[in-house]
Amino acid sequence: MIAHVGDRIVLEAARLGEHRRVGLVTAVEREDGSPPYRVRWLDDGRITLIFPGPEALIAPSPAT
């Protein structure tokens, strides 16, 4: 998985009762674009460091 600052990351619900989360990649920790990523979640504004799993997908920003 490769991401750039400005991309959106979508985490699909892994279990019943959970919901899909969408966030904005605000920082990429490695030069090659691989995880981990700093993400600002659109639902609550929190910023977290994540190592995305198989339930994640990257939606490139319109500028890339």
N, CA, C and O atoms as a Maestro MAE file, in Angstrom:
{
 s_m_m2io_version
 :::
 2.0.0
}

f_m_ct {
 s_m_title
 :::
 protein
 m_atom[256] {
  # First column is atom index #
  i_m_mmod_type
  r_m_x_coord
  r_m_y_coord
  r_m_z_coord
  i_m_residue_number
  s_m_chain_name
  s_m_pdb_residue_name
  s_m_pdb_atom_name
  i_m_atomic_number
  :::
  1 25 0.851 -1.168 0.000 1 A "MET " " N  " 7
  2 3 0.000 0.000 0.000 1 A "MET " " CA " 6
  3 2 0.898 1.233 0.000 1 A "MET " " C  " 6
  4 15 1.841 1.337 0.784 1 A "MET " " O  " 8
  5 25 0.583 2.157 -0.892 2 A "ILE " " N  " 7
  6 3 1.342 3.401 -1.008 2 A "ILE " " CA " 6
  7 2 0.356 4.561 -0.887 2 A "ILE " " C  " 6
  8 15 -0.708 4.539 -1.505 2 A "ILE " " O  " 8
  9 25 0.705 5.568 -0.098 3 A "ALA " " N  " 7
  10 3 -0.144 6.748 0.068 3 A "ALA " " CA " 6
  11 2 0.717 7.998 0.008 3 A "ALA " " C  " 6
  12 15 1.936 7.954 0.176 3 A "ALA " " O  " 8
  13 25 0.047 9.108 -0.236 4 A "HIS " " N  " 7
  14 3 0.678 10.420 -0.259 4 A "HIS " " CA " 6
  15 2 -0.152 11.353 0.607 4 A "HIS " " C  " 6
  16 15 -1.338 11.111 0.832 4 A "HIS " " O  " 8
  17 25 0.467 12.413 1.088 5 A "VAL " " N  " 7
  18 3 -0.261 13.420 1.861 5 A "VAL " " CA " 6
  19 2 -1.393 13.949 0.981 5 A "VAL " " C  " 6
  20 15 -1.183 14.272 -0.188 5 A "VAL " " O  " 8
  21 25 -2.584 14.032 1.549 6 A "GLY " " N  " 7
  22 3 -3.761 14.502 0.830 6 A "GLY " " CA " 6
  23 2 -4.667 13.390 0.345 6 A "GLY " " C  " 6
  24 15 -5.826 13.643 0.016 6 A "GLY " " O  " 8
  25 25 -4.161 12.149 0.292 7 A "ASP " " N  " 7
  26 3 -5.003 11.016 -0.083 7 A "ASP " " CA " 6
  27 2 -6.012 10.742 1.028 7 A "ASP " " C  " 6
  28 15 -5.805 11.109 2.185 7 A "ASP " " O  " 8
  29 25 -7.090 10.097 0.653 8 A "ARG " " N  " 7
  30 3 -8.055 9.624 1.651 8 A "ARG " " CA " 6
  31 2 -7.800 8.153 1.882 8 A "ARG " " C  " 6
  32 15 -7.428 7.418 0.967 8 A "ARG " " O  " 8
  33 25 -8.007 7.735 3.120 9 A "ILE " " N  " 7
  34 3 -7.924 6.315 3.450 9 A "ILE " " CA " 6
  35 2 -9.289 5.895 3.963 9 A "ILE " " C  " 6
  36 15 -9.905 6.586 4.775 9 A "ILE " " O  " 8
  37 25 -9.746 4.765 3.484 10 A "VAL " " N  " 7
  38 3 -11.059 4.238 3.865 10 A "VAL " " CA " 6
  39 2 -10.840 2.900 4.552 10 A "VAL " " C  " 6
  40 15 -10.226 1.993 3.990 10 A "VAL " " O  " 8
  41 25 -11.347 2.787 5.771 11 A "LEU " " N  " 7
  42 3 -11.296 1.530 6.515 11 A "LEU " " CA " 6
  43 2 -12.700 0.959 6.550 11 A "LEU " " C  " 6
  44 15 -13.595 1.521 7.181 11 A "LEU " " O  " 8
  45 25 -12.886 -0.160 5.869 12 A "GLU " " N  " 7
  46 3 -14.194 -0.824 5.879 12 A "GLU " " CA " 6
  47 2 -14.417 -1.477 7.238 12 A "GLU " " C  " 6
  48 15 -13.464 -1.879 7.906 12 A "GLU " " O  " 8
  49 25 -15.665 -1.579 7.636 13 A "ALA " " N  " 7
  50 3 -16.001 -2.214 8.906 13 A "ALA " " CA " 6
  51 2 -15.526 -3.659 8.900 13 A "ALA " " C  " 6
  52 15 -15.813 -4.413 7.971 13 A "ALA " " O  " 8
  53 25 -14.805 -4.034 9.931 14 A "ALA " " N  " 7
  54 3 -14.275 -5.392 10.022 14 A "ALA " " CA " 6
  55 2 -15.265 -6.342 10.707 14 A "ALA " " C  " 6
  56 15 -15.214 -7.555 10.504 14 A "ALA " " O  " 8
  57 25 -16.164 -5.779 11.518 15 A "ARG " " N  " 7
  58 3 -17.123 -6.598 12.267 15 A "ARG " " CA " 6
  59 2 -18.504 -5.970 12.230 15 A "ARG " " C  " 6
  60 15 -18.649 -4.767 12.014 15 A "ARG " " O  " 8
  61 25 -19.498 -6.787 12.440 16 A "LEU " " N  " 7
  62 3 -20.868 -6.313 12.522 16 A "LEU " " CA " 6
  63 2 -20.975 -5.294 13.650 16 A "LEU " " C  " 6
  64 15 -20.456 -5.526 14.742 16 A "LEU " " O  " 8
  65 25 -21.632 -4.186 13.404 17 A "GLY " " N  " 7
  66 3 -21.796 -3.147 14.416 17 A "GLY " " CA " 6
  67 2 -20.772 -2.035 14.302 17 A "GLY " " C  " 6
  68 15 -20.964 -0.962 14.875 17 A "GLY " " O  " 8
  69 25 -19.692 -2.266 13.579 18 A "GLU " " N  " 7
  70 3 -18.709 -1.215 13.346 18 A "GLU " " CA " 6
  71 2 -19.117 -0.450 12.087 18 A "GLU " " C  " 6
  72 15 -19.950 -0.917 11.311 18 A "GLU " " O  " 8
  73 25 -18.526 0.723 11.893 19 A "HIS " " N  " 7
  74 3 -18.852 1.501 10.712 19 A "HIS " " CA " 6
  75 2 -17.591 1.820 9.904 19 A "HIS " " C  " 6
  76 15 -16.474 1.754 10.416 19 A "HIS " " O  " 8
  77 25 -17.792 2.157 8.664 20 A "ARG " " N  " 7
  78 3 -16.699 2.554 7.773 20 A "ARG " " CA " 6
  79 2 -16.121 3.878 8.287 20 A "ARG " " C  " 6
  80 15 -16.858 4.770 8.706 20 A "ARG " " O  " 8
  81 25 -14.792 3.986 8.246 21 A "ARG " " N  " 7
  82 3 -14.133 5.232 8.634 21 A "ARG " " CA " 6
  83 2 -13.379 5.786 7.441 21 A "ARG " " C  " 6
  84 15 -12.765 5.047 6.670 21 A "ARG " " O  " 8
  85 25 -13.438 7.099 7.306 22 A "VAL " " N  " 7
  86 3 -12.733 7.782 6.232 22 A "VAL " " CA " 6
  87 2 -11.855 8.845 6.864 22 A "VAL " " C  " 6
  88 15 -12.297 9.597 7.733 22 A "VAL " " O  " 8
  89 25 -10.607 8.901 6.419 23 A "GLY " " N  " 7
  90 3 -9.674 9.878 6.958 23 A "GLY " " CA " 6
  91 2 -8.824 10.483 5.861 23 A "GLY " " C  " 6
  92 15 -8.785 9.984 4.736 23 A "GLY " " O  " 8
  93 25 -8.146 11.563 6.204 24 A "LEU " " N  " 7
  94 3 -7.252 12.268 5.301 24 A "LEU " " CA " 6
  95 2 -5.821 12.014 5.757 24 A "LEU " " C  " 6
  96 15 -5.488 12.252 6.917 24 A "LEU " " O  " 8
  97 25 -4.974 11.533 4.851 25 A "VAL " " N  " 7
  98 3 -3.571 11.281 5.178 25 A "VAL " " CA " 6
  99 2 -2.880 12.640 5.329 25 A "VAL " " C  " 6
  100 15 -2.812 13.418 4.377 25 A "VAL " " O  " 8
  101 25 -2.371 12.917 6.525 26 A "THR " " N  " 7
  102 3 -1.713 14.200 6.793 26 A "THR " " CA " 6
  103 2 -0.199 14.091 6.812 26 A "THR " " C  " 6
  104 15 0.492 15.101 6.686 26 A "THR " " O  " 8
  105 25 0.333 12.872 6.971 27 A "ALA " " N  " 7
  106 3 1.786 12.658 6.951 27 A "ALA " " CA " 6
  107 2 2.071 11.213 6.607 27 A "ALA " " C  " 6
  108 15 1.370 10.300 7.042 27 A "ALA " " O  " 8
  109 25 3.118 11.025 5.814 28 A "VAL " " N  " 7
  110 3 3.604 9.698 5.454 28 A "VAL " " CA " 6
  111 2 4.977 9.570 6.087 28 A "VAL " " C  " 6
  112 15 5.869 10.368 5.802 28 A "VAL " " O  " 8
  113 25 5.152 8.580 6.938 29 A "GLU " " N  " 7
  114 3 6.364 8.467 7.739 29 A "GLU " " CA " 6
  115 2 7.582 7.975 6.959 29 A "GLU " " C  " 6
  116 15 8.715 8.221 7.372 29 A "GLU " " O  " 8
  117 25 7.367 7.287 5.844 30 A "ARG " " N  " 7
  118 3 8.484 6.726 5.072 30 A "ARG " " CA " 6
  119 2 8.535 7.347 3.685 30 A "ARG " " C  " 6
  120 15 7.500 7.662 3.098 30 A "ARG " " O  " 8
  121 25 9.732 7.521 3.171 31 A "GLU " " N  " 7
  122 3 9.916 8.160 1.869 31 A "GLU " " CA " 6
  123 2 9.277 7.388 0.720 31 A "GLU " " C  " 6
  124 15 8.871 7.990 -0.274 31 A "GLU " " O  " 8
  125 25 9.180 6.065 0.840 32 A "ASP " " N  " 7
  126 3 8.618 5.266 -0.254 32 A "ASP " " CA " 6
  127 2 7.087 5.229 -0.248 32 A "ASP " " C  " 6
  128 15 6.491 4.582 -1.110 32 A "ASP " " O  " 8
  129 25 6.436 5.911 0.706 33 A "GLY " " N  " 7
  130 3 4.979 5.981 0.758 33 A "GLY " " CA " 6
  131 2 4.307 4.835 1.462 33 A "GLY " " C  " 6
  132 15 3.079 4.754 1.494 33 A "GLY " " O  " 8
  133 25 5.105 3.937 2.034 34 A "SER " " N  " 7
  134 3 4.518 2.800 2.744 34 A "SER " " CA " 6
  135 2 4.147 3.214 4.173 34 A "SER " " C  " 6
  136 15 4.635 4.229 4.669 34 A "SER " " O  " 8
  137 25 3.291 2.436 4.830 35 A "PRO " " N  " 7
  138 3 2.863 2.754 6.197 35 A "PRO " " CA " 6
  139 2 4.031 2.794 7.170 35 A "PRO " " C  " 6
  140 15 5.082 2.208 6.914 35 A "PRO " " O  " 8
  141 25 3.843 3.483 8.279 36 A "PRO " " N  " 7
  142 3 2.608 4.014 8.844 36 A "PRO " " CA " 6
  143 2 2.256 5.394 8.282 36 A "PRO " " C  " 6
  144 15 3.079 6.080 7.676 36 A "PRO " " O  " 8
  145 25 0.974 5.773 8.514 37 A "TYR " " N  " 7
  146 3 0.464 7.066 8.077 37 A "TYR " " CA " 6
  147 2 -0.165 7.794 9.258 37 A "TYR " " C  " 6
  148 15 -0.758 7.180 10.145 37 A "TYR " " O  " 8
  149 25 -0.021 9.116 9.251 38 A "ARG " " N  " 7
  150 3 -0.790 9.949 10.189 38 A "ARG " " CA " 6
  151 2 -2.064 10.332 9.455 38 A "ARG " " C  " 6
  152 15 -2.032 10.821 8.326 38 A "ARG " " O  " 8
  153 25 -3.191 10.095 10.126 39 A "VAL " " N  " 7
  154 3 -4.496 10.284 9.495 39 A "VAL " " CA " 6
  155 2 -5.372 11.142 10.395 39 A "VAL " " C  " 6
  156 15 -5.445 10.919 11.603 39 A "VAL " " O  " 8
  157 25 -6.046 12.142 9.786 40 A "ARG " " N  " 7
  158 3 -7.073 12.913 10.496 40 A "ARG " " CA " 6
  159 2 -8.418 12.347 10.072 40 A "ARG " " C  " 6
  160 15 -8.798 12.419 8.904 40 A "ARG " " O  " 8
  161 25 -9.135 11.779 11.043 41 A "TRP " " N  " 7
  162 3 -10.414 11.120 10.769 41 A "TRP " " CA " 6
  163 2 -11.498 12.168 10.574 41 A "TRP " " C  " 6
  164 15 -11.629 13.100 11.367 41 A "TRP " " O  " 8
  165 25 -12.273 12.004 9.508 42 A "LEU " " N  " 7
  166 3 -13.293 12.989 9.166 42 A "LEU " " CA " 6
  167 2 -14.481 12.972 10.115 42 A "LEU " " C  " 6
  168 15 -15.171 13.982 10.249 42 A "LEU " " O  " 8
  169 25 -14.738 11.840 10.780 43 A "ASP " " N  " 7
  170 3 -15.902 11.759 11.671 43 A "ASP " " CA " 6
  171 2 -15.700 12.466 13.004 43 A "ASP " " C  " 6
  172 15 -16.660 12.978 13.579 43 A "ASP " " O  " 8
  173 25 -14.461 12.503 13.507 44 A "ASP " " N  " 7
  174 3 -14.249 13.131 14.825 44 A "ASP " " CA " 6
  175 2 -13.055 14.084 14.884 44 A "ASP " " C  " 6
  176 15 -12.820 14.703 15.921 44 A "ASP " " O  " 8
  177 25 -12.299 14.214 13.794 45 A "GLY " " N  " 7
  178 3 -11.180 15.150 13.748 45 A "GLY " " CA " 6
  179 2 -9.916 14.695 14.450 45 A "GLY " " C  " 6
  180 15 -8.912 15.407 14.436 45 A "GLY " " O  " 8
  181 25 -9.946 13.517 15.066 46 A "ARG " " N  " 7
  182 3 -8.756 13.008 15.762 46 A "ARG " " CA " 6
  183 2 -7.674 12.666 14.757 46 A "ARG " " C  " 6
  184 15 -7.960 12.307 13.615 46 A "ARG " " O  " 8
  185 25 -6.420 12.780 15.197 47 A "ILE " " N  " 7
  186 3 -5.282 12.400 14.361 47 A "ILE " " CA " 6
  187 2 -4.615 11.203 15.016 47 A "ILE " " C  " 6
  188 15 -4.281 11.229 16.201 47 A "ILE " " O  " 8
  189 25 -4.426 10.142 14.219 48 A "THR " " N  " 7
  190 3 -3.813 8.925 14.740 48 A "THR " " CA " 6
  191 2 -2.743 8.434 13.773 48 A "THR " " C  " 6
  192 15 -2.738 8.789 12.594 48 A "THR " " O  " 8
  193 25 -1.846 7.618 14.289 49 A "LEU " " N  " 7
  194 3 -0.834 6.937 13.485 49 A "LEU " " CA " 6
  195 2 -1.369 5.536 13.227 49 A "LEU " " C  " 6
  196 15 -1.685 4.808 14.168 49 A "LEU " " O  " 8
  197 25 -1.473 5.154 11.949 50 A "ILE " " N  " 7
  198 3 -2.032 3.829 11.656 50 A "ILE " " CA " 6
  199 2 -1.111 3.019 10.750 50 A "ILE " " C  " 6
  200 15 -0.349 3.558 9.946 50 A "ILE " " O  " 8
  201 25 -1.213 1.724 10.912 51 A "PHE " " N  " 7
  202 3 -0.612 0.725 10.040 51 A "PHE " " CA " 6
  203 2 -1.804 -0.006 9.422 51 A "PHE " " C  " 6
  204 15 -2.298 -0.965 10.015 51 A "PHE " " O  " 8
  205 25 -2.281 0.421 8.243 52 A "PRO " " N  " 7
  206 3 -3.515 -0.145 7.699 52 A "PRO " " CA " 6
  207 2 -3.410 -1.628 7.377 52 A "PRO " " C  " 6
  208 15 -2.360 -2.125 6.971 52 A "PRO " " O  " 8
  209 25 -4.523 -2.316 7.568 53 A "GLY " " N  " 7
  210 3 -4.605 -3.731 7.277 53 A "GLY " " CA " 6
  211 2 -5.351 -3.984 5.977 53 A "GLY " " C  " 6
  212 15 -5.523 -3.066 5.175 53 A "GLY " " O  " 8
  213 25 -5.793 -5.215 5.759 54 A "PRO " " N  " 7
  214 3 -6.442 -5.585 4.499 54 A "PRO " " CA " 6
  215 2 -7.797 -4.930 4.283 54 A "PRO " " C  " 6
  216 15 -8.296 -4.919 3.158 54 A "PRO " " O  " 8
  217 25 -8.402 -4.387 5.324 55 A "GLU " " N  " 7
  218 3 -9.702 -3.730 5.184 55 A "GLU " " CA " 6
  219 2 -9.570 -2.289 4.703 55 A "GLU " " C  " 6
  220 15 -10.582 -1.610 4.529 55 A "GLU " " O  " 8
  221 25 -8.351 -1.806 4.483 56 A "ALA " " N  " 7
  222 3 -8.103 -0.415 4.110 56 A "ALA " " CA " 6
  223 2 -7.862 -0.272 2.609 56 A "ALA " " C  " 6
  224 15 -7.310 -1.157 1.954 56 A "ALA " " O  " 8
  225 25 -8.296 0.872 2.094 57 A "LEU " " N  " 7
  226 3 -7.939 1.229 0.719 57 A "LEU " " CA " 6
  227 2 -7.631 2.712 0.655 57 A "LEU " " C  " 6
  228 15 -8.139 3.507 1.446 57 A "LEU " " O  " 8
  229 25 -6.786 3.070 -0.305 58 A "ILE " " N  " 7
  230 3 -6.353 4.447 -0.490 58 A "ILE " " CA " 6
  231 2 -7.095 5.027 -1.697 58 A "ILE " " C  " 6
  232 15 -7.142 4.414 -2.763 58 A "ILE " " O  " 8
  233 25 -7.664 6.197 -1.515 59 A "ALA " " N  " 7
  234 3 -8.290 6.941 -2.616 59 A "ALA " " CA " 6
  235 2 -7.408 8.162 -2.868 59 A "ALA " " C  " 6
  236 15 -7.382 9.091 -2.061 59 A "ALA " " O  " 8
  237 25 -6.685 8.158 -3.991 60 A "PRO " " N  " 7
  238 3 -5.773 9.271 -4.258 60 A "PRO " " CA " 6
  239 2 -6.496 10.618 -4.293 60 A "PRO " " C  " 6
  240 15 -7.650 10.710 -4.710 60 A "PRO " " O  " 8
  241 25 -5.796 11.648 -3.849 61 A "SER " " N  " 7
  242 3 -6.367 12.992 -3.906 61 A "SER " " CA " 6
  243 2 -6.492 13.398 -5.375 61 A "SER " " C  " 6
  244 15 -5.739 12.902 -6.213 61 A "SER " " O  " 8
  245 25 -7.414 14.275 -5.695 62 A "PRO " " N  " 7
  246 3 -7.587 14.692 -7.097 62 A "PRO " " CA " 6
  247 2 -6.319 15.322 -7.689 62 A "PRO " " C  " 6
  248 15 -6.141 15.311 -8.907 62 A "PRO " " O  " 8
  249 25 -5.446 15.865 -6.852 63 A "ALA " " N  " 7
  250 3 -4.234 16.537 -7.329 63 A "ALA " " CA " 6
  251 2 -3.150 15.548 -7.755 63 A "ALA " " C  " 6
  252 15 -2.227 15.929 -8.474 63 A "ALA " " O  " 8
  253 25 -3.246 14.247 -7.315 64 A "THR " " N  " 7
  254 3 -2.192 13.275 -7.658 64 A "THR " " CA " 6
  255 2 -2.572 12.429 -8.836 64 A "THR " " C  " 6
  256 15 -1.799 11.566 -9.252 64 A "THR " " O  " 8
  :::
 }
 m_bond[255] {
  # First column is bond index #
  i_m_from
  i_m_to
  i_m_order
  :::
  1 1 2 1
  2 2 3 1
  3 3 4 2
  4 3 5 1
  5 5 6 1
  6 6 7 1
  7 7 8 2
  8 7 9 1
  9 9 10 1
  10 10 11 1
  11 11 12 2
  12 11 13 1
  13 13 14 1
  14 14 15 1
  15 15 16 2
  16 15 17 1
  17 17 18 1
  18 18 19 1
  19 19 20 2
  20 19 21 1
  21 21 22 1
  22 22 23 1
  23 23 24 2
  24 23 25 1
  25 25 26 1
  26 26 27 1
  27 27 28 2
  28 27 29 1
  29 29 30 1
  30 30 31 1
  31 31 32 2
  32 31 33 1
  33 33 34 1
  34 34 35 1
  35 35 36 2
  36 35 37 1
  37 37 38 1
  38 38 39 1
  39 39 40 2
  40 39 41 1
  41 41 42 1
  42 42 43 1
  43 43 44 2
  44 43 45 1
  45 45 46 1
  46 46 47 1
  47 47 48 2
  48 47 49 1
  49 49 50 1
  50 50 51 1
  51 51 52 2
  52 51 53 1
  53 53 54 1
  54 54 55 1
  55 55 56 2
  56 55 57 1
  57 57 58 1
  58 58 59 1
  59 59 60 2
  60 59 61 1
  61 61 62 1
  62 62 63 1
  63 63 64 2
  64 63 65 1
  65 65 66 1
  66 66 67 1
  67 67 68 2
  68 67 69 1
  69 69 70 1
  70 70 71 1
  71 71 72 2
  72 71 73 1
  73 73 74 1
  74 74 75 1
  75 75 76 2
  76 75 77 1
  77 77 78 1
  78 78 79 1
  79 79 80 2
  80 79 81 1
  81 81 82 1
  82 82 83 1
  83 83 84 2
  84 83 85 1
  85 85 86 1
  86 86 87 1
  87 87 88 2
  88 87 89 1
  89 89 90 1
  90 90 91 1
  91 91 92 2
  92 91 93 1
  93 93 94 1
  94 94 95 1
  95 95 96 2
  96 95 97 1
  97 97 98 1
  98 98 99 1
  99 99 100 2
  100 99 101 1
  101 101 102 1
  102 102 103 1
  103 103 104 2
  104 103 105 1
  105 105 106 1
  106 106 107 1
  107 107 108 2
  108 107 109 1
  109 109 110 1
  110 110 111 1
  111 111 112 2
  112 111 113 1
  113 113 114 1
  114 114 115 1
  115 115 116 2
  116 115 117 1
  117 117 118 1
  118 118 119 1
  119 119 120 2
  120 119 121 1
  121 121 122 1
  122 122 123 1
  123 123 124 2
  124 123 125 1
  125 125 126 1
  126 126 127 1
  127 127 128 2
  128 127 129 1
  129 129 130 1
  130 130 131 1
  131 131 132 2
  132 131 133 1
  133 133 134 1
  134 134 135 1
  135 135 136 2
  136 135 137 1
  137 137 138 1
  138 138 139 1
  139 139 140 2
  140 139 141 1
  141 141 142 1
  142 142 143 1
  143 143 144 2
  144 143 145 1
  145 145 146 1
  146 146 147 1
  147 147 148 2
  148 147 149 1
  149 149 150 1
  150 150 151 1
  151 151 152 2
  152 151 153 1
  153 153 154 1
  154 154 155 1
  155 155 156 2
  156 155 157 1
  157 157 158 1
  158 158 159 1
  159 159 160 2
  160 159 161 1
  161 161 162 1
  162 162 163 1
  163 163 164 2
  164 163 165 1
  165 165 166 1
  166 166 167 1
  167 167 168 2
  168 167 169 1
  169 169 170 1
  170 170 171 1
  171 171 172 2
  172 171 173 1
  173 173 174 1
  174 174 175 1
  175 175 176 2
  176 175 177 1
  177 177 178 1
  178 178 179 1
  179 179 180 2
  180 179 181 1
  181 181 182 1
  182 182 183 1
  183 183 184 2
  184 183 185 1
  185 185 186 1
  186 186 187 1
  187 187 188 2
  188 187 189 1
  189 189 190 1
  190 190 191 1
  191 191 192 2
  192 191 193 1
  193 193 194 1
  194 194 195 1
  195 195 196 2
  196 195 197 1
  197 197 198 1
  198 198 199 1
  199 199 200 2
  200 199 201 1
  201 201 202 1
  202 202 203 1
  203 203 204 2
  204 203 205 1
  205 205 206 1
  206 206 207 1
  207 207 208 2
  208 207 209 1
  209 209 210 1
  210 210 211 1
  211 211 212 2
  212 211 213 1
  213 213 214 1
  214 214 215 1
  215 215 216 2
  216 215 217 1
  217 217 218 1
  218 218 219 1
  219 219 220 2
  220 219 221 1
  221 221 222 1
  222 222 223 1
  223 223 224 2
  224 223 225 1
  225 225 226 1
  226 226 227 1
  227 227 228 2
  228 227 229 1
  229 229 230 1
  230 230 231 1
  231 231 232 2
  232 231 233 1
  233 233 234 1
  234 234 235 1
  235 235 236 2
  236 235 237 1
  237 237 238 1
  238 238 239 1
  239 239 240 2
  240 239 241 1
  241 241 242 1
  242 242 243 1
  243 243 244 2
  244 243 245 1
  245 245 246 1
  246 246 247 1
  247 247 248 2
  248 247 249 1
  249 249 250 1
  250 250 251 1
  251 251 252 2
  252 251 253 1
  253 253 254 1
  254 254 255 1
  255 255 256 2
  :::
 }
}
